[in-house]
Amino acid sequence: MKGKGYTNLTIPQARQLLAEDRRATLVDTRGPKEYLQGTLPGSISIPEAEMDRRAPLLLRDKSAPVLVFCRTGACSWRSAQRLAELGYTQVYNVGGYLEWLFSDPTQRFAP
């Protein structure tokens, strides 16, 4: 399913993309406190409120896949849409951290 400038992926689709494209970046859009409580392995932190400032610094290749998630999946679409507005061409909303944990509890990672 497509949103405005981004595509929604299921967890299996997201895992496949991460495995197949080494340029893909997984972005945790939650705030610092939630990020420190646990995140997905290999993810970087760019809180939604800091997207405009930090995305250009951390996501230099605007053609590389960017997969965004939040806590429940209810807010990550805003970050995905904003990244598309900033010129990123392969933006994916991959739902919520909690959904990933329920699908595979071994995915929890404490930074």
N, CA, C and O of each residue as an XYZ file, in Angstrom:
444
protein
N       0.847     -1.181      0.000
C       0.000      0.000      0.000
C       0.888      1.239      0.000
O       1.898      1.292      0.702
N       0.507      2.217     -0.782
C       1.297      3.437     -0.885
C       0.635      4.576     -0.122
O      -0.587      4.724     -0.120
N       1.473      5.372      0.524
C       1.041      6.615      1.127
C       1.545      7.737      0.234
O       1.935      7.491     -0.908
N       1.542      8.933      0.728
C       2.003     10.075     -0.055
C       3.534     10.087     -0.100
O       4.184     10.633      0.792
N       4.099      9.483     -1.142
C       5.541      9.477     -1.317
C       6.274      8.328     -0.647
O       7.504      8.283     -0.675
N       5.547      7.405     -0.049
C       6.171      6.261      0.612
C       5.304      5.032      0.410
O       4.162      5.127     -0.040
N       5.863      3.873      0.748
C       5.151      2.606      0.633
C       5.136      1.916      1.992
O       6.142      1.924      2.702
N       4.016      1.326      2.354
C       3.921      0.533      3.580
C       4.390     -0.879      3.273
O       3.980     -1.470      2.274
N       5.247     -1.422      4.126
C       5.724     -2.793      3.985
C       5.333     -3.617      5.203
O       5.237     -3.093      6.313
N       5.111     -4.892      4.991
C       4.932     -5.818      6.109
C       6.316     -6.104      6.707
O       7.340     -5.777      6.106
N       6.333     -6.706      7.870
C       7.609     -7.049      8.486
C       8.402     -8.023      7.614
O       9.600     -7.813      7.423
N       7.782     -9.083      7.076
C       8.561     -9.960      6.195
C       9.124     -9.233      4.965
O      10.252     -9.503      4.555
N       8.357     -8.325      4.383
C       8.854     -7.552      3.239
C      10.028     -6.666      3.650
O      11.008     -6.540      2.915
N       9.920     -6.056      4.824
C      10.994     -5.190      5.320
C      12.261     -5.994      5.583
O      13.358     -5.562      5.228
N      12.115     -7.150      6.196
C      13.277     -8.004      6.456
C      13.959     -8.411      5.148
O      15.186     -8.437      5.054
N      13.146     -8.724      4.151
C      13.706     -9.125      2.863
C      14.482     -7.976      2.226
O      15.587     -8.176      1.722
N      13.908     -6.773      2.248
C      14.585     -5.613      1.674
C      15.896     -5.336      2.403
O      16.909     -5.053      1.762
N      15.892     -5.411      3.728
C      17.110     -5.186      4.502
C      18.180     -6.230      4.180
O      19.371     -5.918      4.154
N      17.753     -7.459      3.937
C      18.704     -8.527      3.620
C      19.272     -8.392      2.208
O      20.419     -8.761      1.955
N      18.466     -7.864      1.296
C      18.868     -7.809     -0.113
C      19.595     -6.537     -0.521
O      20.370     -6.553     -1.478
N      19.364     -5.444      0.180
C      19.972     -4.169     -0.225
C      20.823     -3.624      0.914
O      20.297     -3.148      1.919
N      22.125     -3.695      0.754
C      23.046     -3.256      1.802
C      22.979     -1.753      2.048
O      23.450     -1.277      3.081
N      22.401     -1.001      1.116
C      22.274      0.446      1.307
C      21.089      0.809      2.197
O      20.996      1.942      2.669
N      20.189     -0.132      2.428
C      18.961      0.137      3.190
C      19.293      0.516      4.632
O      20.168     -0.078      5.262
N      18.574      1.518      5.136
C      18.756      1.986      6.508
C      17.437      1.893      7.251
O      16.402      2.336      6.753
N      17.474      1.321      8.434
C      16.317      1.198      9.309
C      16.365      2.361     10.299
O      17.351      2.523     11.018
N      15.308      3.167     10.339
C      15.289      4.381     11.151
C      14.206      4.301     12.225
O      13.025      4.122     11.926
N      14.628      4.437     13.466
C      13.736      4.479     14.620
C      13.349      5.941     14.832
O      14.205      6.778     15.121
N      12.061      6.246     14.688
C      11.612      7.638     14.773
C      11.077      8.010     16.155
O      10.533      9.098     16.341
N      11.232      7.105     17.123
C      10.787      7.402     18.489
C      11.765      8.354     19.163
O      12.861      8.591     18.656
N      11.374      8.882     20.277
C      12.235      9.787     21.027
C      13.389      9.047     21.691
O      13.405      7.817     21.738
N      14.369      9.818     22.212
C      15.567      9.220     22.812
C      15.293      8.255     23.964
O      15.961      7.225     24.067
N      14.335      8.560     24.825
C      14.045      7.680     25.960
C      13.558      6.311     25.490
O      14.007      5.279     25.991
N      12.647      6.308     24.537
C      12.143      5.033     24.023
C      13.242      4.270     23.286
O      13.343      3.049     23.405
N      14.052      4.983     22.535
C      15.151      4.350     21.798
C      16.102      3.642     22.757
O      16.539      2.522     22.491
N      16.421      4.292     23.867
C      17.348      3.711     24.837
C      16.768      2.499     25.567
O      17.512      1.697     26.132
N      15.441      2.370     25.554
C      14.807      1.211     26.191
C      14.879     -0.023     25.309
O      14.618     -1.134     25.772
N      15.227      0.159     24.053
C      15.351     -0.956     23.127
C      14.928     -0.544     21.739
O      14.003      0.249     21.562
N      15.615     -1.089     20.760
C      15.310     -0.773     19.363
C      15.607     -2.009     18.525
O      15.971     -3.053     19.066
N      15.457     -1.902     17.232
C      15.740     -3.024     16.345
C      17.216     -3.040     15.975
O      17.811     -1.981     15.774
N      17.809     -4.206     15.884
C      19.226     -4.302     15.530
C      19.527     -3.593     14.211
O      18.819     -3.759     13.217
N      20.593     -2.803     14.233
C      21.024     -2.105     13.028
C      20.318     -0.792     12.749
O      20.644     -0.110     11.778
N      19.356     -0.427     13.585
C      18.627      0.822     13.332
C      19.411      2.030     13.827
O      20.270      1.924     14.701
N      19.092      3.177     13.246
C      19.629      4.437     13.726
C      18.474      5.261     14.276
O      17.319      5.043     13.909
N      18.782      6.190     15.140
C      17.756      7.023     15.764
C      17.675      8.390     15.087
O      18.638      9.156     15.065
N      16.496      8.666     14.536
C      16.178     10.012     14.065
C      14.751     10.293     14.532
O      13.793      9.951     13.838
N      14.603     10.917     15.714
C      13.262     11.212     16.214
C      12.462     12.063     15.214
O      13.010     12.912     14.511
N      11.177     11.811     15.178
C      10.301     12.527     14.246
C      10.495     14.039     14.329
O      10.529     14.719     13.304
N      10.621     14.562     15.540
C      10.764     16.009     15.727
C      12.078     16.557     15.179
O      12.207     17.766     14.985
N      13.064     15.678     14.924
C      14.373     16.108     14.445
C      14.641     15.683     12.994
O      15.763     15.809     12.502
N      13.618     15.189     12.325
C      13.787     14.626     10.986
C      14.400     15.627     10.001
O      15.334     15.281      9.278
N      13.899     16.835      9.963
C      14.401     17.827      8.997
C      15.879     18.135      9.193
O      16.604     18.350      8.222
N      16.322     18.159     10.431
C      17.703     18.518     10.734
C      18.662     17.326     10.612
O      19.760     17.465     10.072
N      18.247     16.162     11.111
C      19.173     15.031     11.190
C      19.191     14.127      9.971
O      20.214     13.507      9.679
N      18.077     14.039      9.252
C      18.043     13.143      8.088
C      19.131     13.485      7.067
O      19.830     12.580      6.612
N      19.300     14.758      6.689
C      20.354     15.052      5.708
C      21.762     14.705      6.195
O      22.648     14.433      5.385
N      21.969     14.715      7.502
C      23.285     14.383      8.057
C      23.542     12.881      8.102
O      24.666     12.430      7.881
N      22.498     12.112      8.388
C      22.650     10.676      8.593
C      22.248      9.831      7.382
O      22.703      8.697      7.235
N      21.411     10.376      6.533
C      20.925      9.651      5.358
C      21.351     10.425      4.108
O      20.544     11.117      3.486
N      22.603     10.298      3.762
C      23.168     11.119      2.680
C      22.725     10.700      1.285
O      22.600     11.546      0.400
N      22.486      9.409      1.072
C      22.089      8.911     -0.247
C      20.562      8.917     -0.349
O      19.896      8.036      0.195
N      20.026      9.886     -1.029
C      18.568     10.021     -1.116
C      17.917      8.957     -1.997
O      16.693      8.840     -2.031
N      18.743      8.178     -2.715
C      18.184      7.110     -3.537
C      18.211      5.749     -2.827
O      17.659      4.775     -3.340
N      18.844      5.677     -1.662
C      18.919      4.419     -0.902
C      17.612      4.182     -0.143
O      16.952      5.139      0.263
N      17.235      2.924      0.048
C      16.013      2.624      0.802
C      16.109      3.085      2.259
O      17.120      2.866      2.926
N      15.055      3.716      2.734
C      14.947      4.151      4.124
C      13.667      3.533      4.689
O      12.575      3.781      4.177
N      13.803      2.737      5.732
C      12.680      2.055      6.355
C      12.456      2.664      7.733
O      13.349      2.619      8.579
N      11.279      3.233      7.970
C      11.018      3.932      9.229
C      10.008      3.172     10.090
O       9.070      2.554      9.586
N      10.231      3.240     11.396
C       9.285      2.653     12.343
C       9.202      3.531     13.582
O      10.108      4.312     13.871
N       8.098      3.387     14.308
C       7.909      4.082     15.583
C       7.545      3.014     16.621
O       7.959      1.864     16.479
N       6.804      3.359     17.628
C       6.476      2.383     18.675
C       5.393      1.413     18.220
O       5.553      0.198     18.338
N       4.288      1.949     17.699
C       3.155      1.103     17.330
C       2.839      1.127     15.838
O       2.021      0.336     15.369
N       3.463      2.004     15.104
C       3.161      2.143     13.683
C       2.174      3.251     13.396
O       1.871      3.532     12.237
N       1.669      3.885     14.444
C       0.657      4.922     14.265
C       1.246      6.272     13.842
O       0.526      7.113     13.305
N       2.535      6.489     14.075
C       3.161      7.787     13.784
C       4.232      7.733     12.702
O       4.574      8.764     12.122
N       4.758      6.567     12.427
C       5.890      6.475     11.491
C       5.524      6.946     10.089
O       6.401      7.359      9.331
N       4.249      6.890      9.735
C       3.844      7.357      8.409
C       4.170      8.834      8.217
O       4.489      9.254      7.105
N       4.092      9.632      9.290
C       4.413     11.061      9.165
C       5.886     11.260      8.825
O       6.239     12.096      7.993
N       6.742     10.474      9.486
C       8.176     10.555      9.184
C       8.458     10.072      7.772
O       9.285     10.654      7.070
N       7.781      9.016      7.352
C       7.956      8.503      5.991
C       7.542      9.568      4.973
O       8.239      9.802      3.986
N       6.420     10.196      5.224
C       5.948     11.246      4.318
C       6.917     12.421      4.293
O       7.181     12.985      3.232
N       7.444     12.793      5.449
C       8.382     13.919      5.516
C       9.676     13.601      4.761
O      10.210     14.463      4.063
N      10.178     12.385      4.893
C      11.384     12.001      4.166
C      11.147     12.089      2.655
O      12.019     12.538      1.911
N       9.985     11.665      2.215
C       9.655     11.774      0.791
C       9.636     13.242      0.367
O      10.126     13.587     -0.709
N       9.079     14.093      1.200
C       9.054     15.532      0.898
C      10.462     16.119      0.849
O      10.711     17.084      0.126
N      11.387     15.532      1.624
C      12.780     15.997      1.638
C      13.578     15.466      0.452
O      14.755     15.793      0.295
N      12.940     14.649     -0.382
C      13.585     14.187     -1.605
C      14.088     12.756     -1.594
O      14.736     12.333     -2.551
N      13.811     11.997     -0.542
C      14.206     10.591     -0.508
C      13.244      9.809     -1.406
O      12.028      9.989     -1.334
N      13.797      8.949     -2.242
C      12.986      8.322     -3.286
C      12.519      6.906     -2.980
O      11.607      6.405     -3.638
N      13.123      6.254     -1.998
C      12.711      4.902     -1.606
C      12.429      4.888     -0.108
O      13.261      4.460      0.692
N      11.253      5.361      0.249
C      10.882      5.473      1.660
C       9.794      4.442      1.961
O       8.820      4.300      1.222
N       9.996      3.727      3.074
C       9.072      2.667      3.461
C       8.679      2.814      4.923
O       9.532      3.008      5.789
N       7.386      2.719      5.186
C       6.862      2.688      6.546
C       6.740      1.211      6.912
O       5.996      0.464      6.276
N       7.477      0.796      7.942
C       7.498     -0.621      8.297
C       6.840     -0.914      9.638
O       7.122     -1.938     10.259
N       5.960     -0.016     10.090
C       5.156     -0.289     11.265
C       5.791      0.072     12.578
O       6.545      1.039     12.682
N       5.470     -0.733     13.599
C       5.883     -0.401     14.949
C       6.850     -1.394     15.569
O       6.862     -2.580     15.242
N       7.651     -0.873     16.465
C       8.618     -1.665     17.217
C       7.927     -2.820     17.932
O       8.430     -3.944     17.936
N       6.777     -2.545     18.535
C       6.073     -3.593     19.277
C       5.647     -4.730     18.358
O       5.719     -5.897     18.742
N       5.207     -4.403     17.161
C       4.818     -5.424     16.188
C       6.025     -6.304     15.819
O       5.901     -7.523     15.706
N       7.189     -5.669     15.634
C       8.408     -6.424     15.338
C       8.753     -7.347     16.507
O       9.133     -8.498     16.295
N       8.622     -6.849     17.742
C       8.934     -7.673     18.914
C       8.015     -8.883     19.003
O       8.467     -9.990     19.295
N       6.721     -8.674     18.750
C       5.777     -9.785     18.824
C       6.055    -10.811     17.726
O       5.808    -12.002     17.916
N       6.563    -10.360     16.587
C       6.834    -11.292     15.497
C       8.115    -12.086     15.740
O       8.263    -13.201     15.240
N       9.047    -11.507     16.514
C      10.312    -12.184     16.808
C      10.966    -11.521     18.018
O      11.688    -10.534     17.874
N      10.713    -12.066     19.220
C      11.243    -11.454     20.449
C      12.768    -11.332     20.490
O      13.292    -10.547     21.280
N      13.484    -12.082     19.669
C      14.947    -11.983     19.666
C      15.430    -10.714     18.978
O      16.624    -10.416     19.007
N      14.518     -9.958     18.358
C      14.893     -8.745     17.643
C      15.220     -7.585     18.569
O      15.775     -6.585     18.113
N      14.897     -7.681     19.855
C      15.145     -6.559     20.772
C      16.641     -6.304     20.906
O      17.443     -7.228     21.048
N      16.981     -5.051     20.858
C      18.378     -4.643     20.945
C      18.451     -3.398     21.799
O      17.722     -2.437     21.552
N      19.302     -3.394     22.786
C      19.502     -2.200     23.616
C      20.747     -1.491     23.111
O      21.829     -2.077     23.095
N      20.607     -0.222     22.695
C      21.777      0.508     22.183
C      22.827      0.748     23.254
O      23.866      1.348     22.976
